[in-house]
Amino acid sequence: MVRIARACLFVTLTSPVALYAPSVVAAANGYPQKPIRLLVPFAPGGGTDLLCRALQDRLERVFGVGIIVDNRPGAGGTVGVTLASRAAPDGYTFLVTSASYTFAPGLYKDLPYDAIKDFKPLSMLTQQPLILGVHPSMPVKSVKELVALARQRPKDIFYASAGVGSNLFMTTELFKYMAKINMVQVPYKGGGPALVALLTGEVSVAFMGVLSSKPFRKSGQVRALAVTTKERSPAVPDLPTIDESGVPGYDKGGWTGMFAQAKMPDAILNQAYQSVAKVLKDPEAVKRLADDGLVAVASTPAEFTAFVQAEISEWTKLIREMKLNLSSS
C-alpha cells in the first residue's frame, strides 16, 4: 500500500493528469481545514526560523490555510522536538528542524523521544553550507591562521553555539576534532542569539548560516573565513572550503527538513508532501532560496527517511570517536 501511495504521488507530481489513490482523494477533500503549525525547535533569527518565514506566504497559498511558525527553543532542539513528537498526528503540526535531529540519538542516552520511531520524515527542504566566521577584532584572516592561534591559546578562544547538541555545536566540535585544536563553548538559546554574540564580541568564533549572516558579512561586522561543504558555495564563491584551507576531509553542510508524527496517516502525509514539493519546485521560490545560499530539495518521504537514518548512523559513530556522549538530555 505504501508503494502504491508513493507511485501515485510520483504520477501526481510528474503528469498533467492527476491520479490519486482513494485514500489520497479523501485527504485532499477534507484536509486542511484550519491553520497548520510549523514547530521550530530553535529561537527566532536562526537559519531554520528564517527559512520557514521566507516560505510562509507561499505555503499558505498552496495549502489554502494559515501557516503559523512556532519557535520552541531549548536543549539544542530537544524541547521543541519533544513537543512535536507529542502533537496530534492529524496534519496540523509539523516539525521543521535541522541536522541537530540526527546528532541527538548519539549524544543523549535518555531522549524523551525516539528519532526513528516517533516521526515520519516528510521531506528535506533545503541544503546549504555553514560559514565559519570570526569577530573583526580577531587577528586572523584564514582558517590556517585561526588554527595556529587556537593552538597557541587553547583556553582563550570562545565560540558560540546554539546549545549542546545543536548544529552549531556539532559543526564546531567536529572542526576542533579534525583540526586538533581547542576552543571554549559558550552556549546560547539559538542560532540568532549566537550570531548576536559574535557581532557584539562576546565570542570570537561562530559558525553562521548563509542567510542569517548575509547582511553582517556585507557590512564587515563579521569576517567570513570558509564554508563547511566539500565544494565552494555558489552563494559565496570567493570563500574557500574548510577542506581546502588546511583541514582536509572536513565536509558537513547544513540542511533543514520537515517531519510528521509517526502515526500520521500516509494519505495526509502525502497530501502535505505534495503541497510542500509544489512550493519548493516553484521557480520563483528556487531563485529566492538560491539568492540566500540555499538549495531547494523537495526529496520524497522515502528519500528523506533513508537520508535521516544514514546521518544518524554516521553521526553516532563520529560522536563515539569524539567522545561527546552525554548521559541525559
C-alpha positions as CSV (number, residue, x, y, z in Angstrom):
1,M,0.0,0.0,0.0
2,V,2.8,2.4,0.8
3,R,4.4,1.7,-2.6
4,I,1.1,2.3,-4.3
5,A,0.7,5.6,-2.5
6,R,4.2,6.7,-3.4
7,A,3.6,5.7,-7.0
8,C,0.5,7.8,-7.2
9,L,2.4,10.7,-5.6
10,F,5.1,10.4,-8.4
11,V,2.4,10.4,-11.1
12,T,0.8,13.4,-9.4
13,L,4.0,15.4,-9.5
14,T,5.1,14.5,-13.0
15,S,1.9,14.1,-15.0
16,P,-0.6,16.7,-16.2
17,V,-3.3,14.4,-15.3
18,A,-3.5,13.8,-11.5
19,L,-4.1,10.2,-10.5
20,Y,-4.9,9.6,-6.8
21,A,-5.4,6.5,-4.7
22,P,-8.8,6.7,-2.9
23,S,-7.3,7.5,0.4
24,V,-5.4,10.4,-1.1
25,V,-8.6,11.7,-2.6
26,A,-10.2,11.6,0.8
27,A,-7.4,13.6,2.3
28,A,-7.5,16.1,-0.5
29,N,-11.2,16.7,0.0
30,G,-11.0,17.2,3.8
31,Y,-7.5,18.5,4.5
32,P,-6.5,21.0,5.6
33,Q,-9.4,22.9,7.3
34,K,-7.6,25.0,9.8
35,P,-4.1,26.7,10.3
36,I,-1.0,24.5,10.2
37,R,1.7,24.9,12.8
38,L,5.4,24.6,11.9
39,L,7.1,23.8,15.1
40,V,10.7,25.1,15.0
41,P,12.9,23.9,17.9
42,F,15.2,27.0,17.8
43,A,15.0,30.6,18.7
44,P,13.8,33.3,16.2
45,G,16.5,34.7,13.9
46,G,18.3,31.4,13.2
47,G,18.5,29.8,9.7
48,T,15.6,27.3,10.2
49,D,13.3,30.0,11.6
50,L,14.2,32.4,8.7
51,L,13.6,29.7,6.1
52,C,10.1,29.0,7.5
53,R,9.3,32.7,7.4
54,A,10.7,33.0,3.9
55,L,8.4,30.2,2.7
56,Q,5.4,31.1,4.9
57,D,3.4,33.1,2.3
58,R,3.9,30.5,-0.4
59,L,2.9,27.6,1.8
60,E,-0.2,29.5,2.8
61,R,-1.2,29.9,-0.8
62,V,-0.7,26.3,-1.6
63,F,-2.2,24.8,1.5
64,G,-5.1,27.3,1.5
65,V,-4.9,27.9,5.2
66,G,-2.7,30.0,7.6
67,I,0.8,28.8,8.4
68,I,2.0,29.5,12.0
69,V,5.7,29.4,12.8
70,D,6.0,28.4,16.4
71,N,9.5,28.7,17.9
72,R,10.2,26.4,20.9
73,P,14.0,26.6,21.6
74,G,15.9,24.8,24.3
75,A,18.4,22.0,25.0
76,G,19.8,22.0,21.5
77,G,16.4,21.4,19.9
78,T,15.3,18.7,22.3
79,V,12.5,20.7,23.9
80,G,10.8,21.5,20.5
81,V,11.3,18.1,19.0
82,T,9.7,16.5,22.1
83,L,6.7,18.8,21.8
84,A,6.3,17.9,18.2
85,S,6.5,14.2,18.9
86,R,3.6,14.5,21.3
87,A,1.4,16.6,19.0
88,A,-1.8,15.0,17.5
89,P,-0.9,13.2,14.2
90,D,-3.6,15.0,12.3
91,G,-1.6,17.0,9.8
92,Y,-1.8,20.3,11.7
93,T,1.6,20.3,13.4
94,F,4.9,19.5,11.6
95,L,8.4,19.7,12.9
96,V,10.8,21.7,10.9
97,T,14.4,21.2,12.1
98,S,18.0,20.9,11.1
99,A,20.9,18.4,11.2
100,S,20.7,18.5,15.0
101,Y,17.9,16.0,14.8
102,T,20.5,13.4,13.6
103,F,23.0,14.3,16.3
104,A,20.7,13.8,19.3
105,P,20.5,9.9,19.3
106,G,24.3,9.6,19.5
107,L,24.6,12.4,22.1
108,Y,21.9,11.5,24.6
109,K,21.1,8.2,26.3
110,D,17.7,9.3,27.7
111,L,16.0,11.3,25.0
112,P,12.3,11.9,25.7
113,Y,11.5,10.8,22.1
114,D,12.7,8.3,19.5
115,A,14.1,9.9,16.4
116,I,13.3,6.8,14.3
117,K,10.0,5.5,15.8
118,D,8.2,8.8,16.8
119,F,8.4,10.6,13.4
120,K,7.9,10.1,9.7
121,P,10.4,12.2,7.7
122,L,8.3,14.2,5.2
123,S,10.8,16.0,3.0
124,M,14.2,17.7,3.1
125,L,13.5,21.3,2.4
126,T,17.0,22.8,1.7
127,Q,20.7,22.1,1.8
128,Q,23.2,24.8,2.5
129,P,26.7,25.3,3.8
130,L,27.5,26.9,7.1
131,I,30.1,29.7,7.2
132,L,33.0,29.8,9.7
133,G,33.2,33.4,10.9
134,V,35.2,35.4,13.4
135,H,34.8,38.8,15.1
136,P,36.8,41.5,13.2
137,S,38.9,42.0,16.3
138,M,40.4,38.6,15.8
139,P,43.9,38.7,14.3
140,V,43.2,36.0,11.8
141,K,42.1,36.1,8.1
142,S,42.1,32.5,7.2
143,V,41.4,29.1,8.7
144,K,45.1,28.3,8.9
145,E,45.7,31.4,11.0
146,L,42.7,30.6,13.3
147,V,44.0,27.0,13.8
148,A,47.5,28.4,14.6
149,L,46.1,30.9,17.1
150,A,43.9,28.3,18.8
151,R,46.9,26.1,19.3
152,Q,48.8,28.9,20.9
153,R,45.8,29.9,23.1
154,P,43.8,26.8,23.7
155,K,41.8,28.3,26.6
156,D,41.3,31.8,25.4
157,I,39.2,31.5,22.3
158,F,35.5,31.3,22.8
159,Y,32.9,30.1,20.3
160,A,29.2,30.5,20.2
161,S,26.8,27.5,19.9
162,A,23.0,27.2,20.0
163,G,23.4,24.8,22.9
164,V,25.0,21.4,23.3
165,G,23.7,19.1,20.6
166,S,22.8,21.9,18.2
167,N,24.1,22.1,14.6
168,L,26.4,24.9,15.6
169,F,27.8,22.9,18.5
170,M,28.4,19.7,16.5
171,T,29.9,21.5,13.5
172,T,32.4,23.3,15.7
173,E,33.2,20.3,17.8
174,L,33.9,18.3,14.6
175,F,36.1,21.2,13.3
176,K,38.0,21.2,16.6
177,Y,38.4,17.4,16.5
178,M,39.7,17.3,12.9
179,A,41.9,20.4,13.3
180,K,43.3,19.1,16.6
181,I,42.6,22.4,18.5
182,N,40.6,23.6,21.4
183,M,38.0,26.4,21.7
184,V,35.7,27.0,24.6
185,Q,32.0,26.7,24.0
186,V,29.6,29.5,25.1
187,P,26.0,28.1,24.6
188,Y,23.1,30.4,23.6
189,K,19.4,29.6,23.0
190,G,19.6,29.5,19.2
191,G,21.5,30.5,16.1
192,G,20.1,34.0,16.2
193,P,21.4,34.8,19.7
194,A,24.7,33.0,18.9
195,L,25.2,35.3,15.9
196,V,24.4,38.3,18.0
197,A,27.1,37.2,20.5
198,L,29.6,37.1,17.6
199,L,28.5,40.6,16.4
200,T,28.9,42.1,19.8
201,G,32.3,40.4,20.5
202,E,31.0,38.3,23.4
203,V,32.6,35.4,21.5
204,S,35.4,35.4,18.9
205,V,34.3,32.5,16.7
206,A,31.0,31.1,15.4
207,F,29.6,29.0,12.5
208,M,26.8,31.0,10.8
209,G,24.0,30.4,8.4
210,V,24.5,31.9,4.9
211,L,21.1,33.6,5.1
212,S,21.2,34.9,8.7
213,S,24.8,36.2,8.4
214,K,24.4,37.8,4.9
215,P,23.9,41.5,6.0
216,F,26.7,41.3,8.6
217,R,29.2,39.8,6.3
218,K,28.5,42.6,3.8
219,S,28.8,45.3,6.5
220,G,32.1,43.9,7.8
221,Q,30.6,43.2,11.3
222,V,31.8,39.6,11.0
223,R,34.7,38.2,9.0
224,A,33.9,35.1,7.0
225,L,36.8,32.6,6.6
226,A,35.4,29.5,4.9
227,V,32.4,27.3,4.2
228,T,31.7,23.9,5.6
229,T,30.9,21.9,2.5
230,K,33.3,19.9,0.3
231,E,32.7,22.2,-2.6
232,R,32.6,26.0,-2.7
233,S,29.1,27.5,-2.5
234,P,27.7,29.5,-5.4
235,A,26.2,31.9,-2.9
236,V,29.7,32.8,-1.6
237,P,32.1,31.7,-4.4
238,D,35.0,33.7,-3.1
239,L,35.0,31.8,0.2
240,P,37.3,28.7,0.3
241,T,36.2,25.5,1.9
242,I,37.5,24.4,5.3
243,D,38.8,21.3,3.5
244,E,41.0,23.3,1.1
245,S,42.0,25.7,3.9
246,G,44.0,23.2,6.0
247,V,41.6,20.7,7.5
248,P,41.4,18.0,4.8
249,G,38.3,15.9,4.8
250,Y,36.0,18.3,6.5
251,D,32.6,18.2,4.9
252,K,29.5,19.0,6.9
253,G,26.8,21.0,5.2
254,G,23.7,22.1,6.8
255,W,20.1,21.1,5.9
256,T,16.6,21.7,7.0
257,G,13.8,19.2,6.9
258,M,10.1,18.6,7.7
259,F,8.8,15.8,9.9
260,A,5.4,14.4,10.7
261,Q,4.3,12.3,13.7
262,A,4.8,8.6,13.3
263,K,1.0,7.9,13.5
264,M,0.0,10.4,10.8
265,P,-1.9,8.6,8.1
266,D,0.0,8.2,4.9
267,A,-2.8,9.9,2.9
268,I,-2.3,13.1,4.9
269,L,1.4,12.8,4.8
270,N,1.4,12.5,1.1
271,Q,-1.0,15.4,0.7
272,A,1.2,17.6,2.8
273,Y,4.3,16.5,0.8
274,Q,2.7,17.4,-2.5
275,S,1.9,20.9,-1.2
276,V,5.4,21.4,0.2
277,A,7.0,20.0,-3.0
278,K,5.0,22.3,-5.1
279,V,6.4,25.3,-3.2
280,L,10.0,24.1,-3.4
281,K,9.8,23.4,-7.1
282,D,8.3,26.8,-8.0
283,P,11.0,28.7,-10.0
284,E,10.5,31.9,-8.0
285,A,11.0,30.1,-4.7
286,V,14.0,28.2,-6.0
287,K,15.6,31.5,-7.1
288,R,14.7,33.2,-3.8
289,L,16.3,30.5,-1.8
290,A,19.4,30.4,-4.1
291,D,19.9,34.1,-3.6
292,D,20.2,33.4,0.1
293,G,22.6,30.5,-0.4
294,L,20.0,27.7,0.0
295,V,19.4,24.8,-2.4
296,A,15.7,23.7,-2.6
297,V,15.5,19.9,-2.4
298,A,11.9,18.5,-2.0
299,S,13.1,14.9,-1.5
300,T,10.3,12.3,-1.2
301,P,9.4,10.9,2.2
302,A,11.2,7.7,1.2
303,E,14.3,9.5,0.1
304,F,14.4,11.7,3.2
305,T,13.9,8.7,5.5
306,A,16.9,7.0,4.0
307,F,19.0,10.1,4.4
308,V,18.0,10.7,8.0
309,Q,18.7,7.1,9.0
310,A,22.2,7.2,7.3
311,E,23.0,10.5,9.0
312,I,22.0,9.2,12.4
313,S,24.3,6.2,11.9
314,E,27.2,8.3,10.7
315,W,26.9,10.9,13.5
316,T,26.6,8.3,16.2
317,K,29.9,6.8,15.1
318,L,31.6,10.2,14.9
319,I,30.3,11.1,18.4
320,R,31.8,8.0,19.8
321,E,35.1,8.8,18.2
322,M,35.0,12.4,19.6
323,K,33.9,11.1,23.0
324,L,31.0,13.5,23.2
325,N,28.3,11.1,24.5
326,L,26.1,12.8,27.2
327,S,24.3,11.0,30.0
328,S,21.0,12.6,29.5
329,S,19.1,15.3,27.6
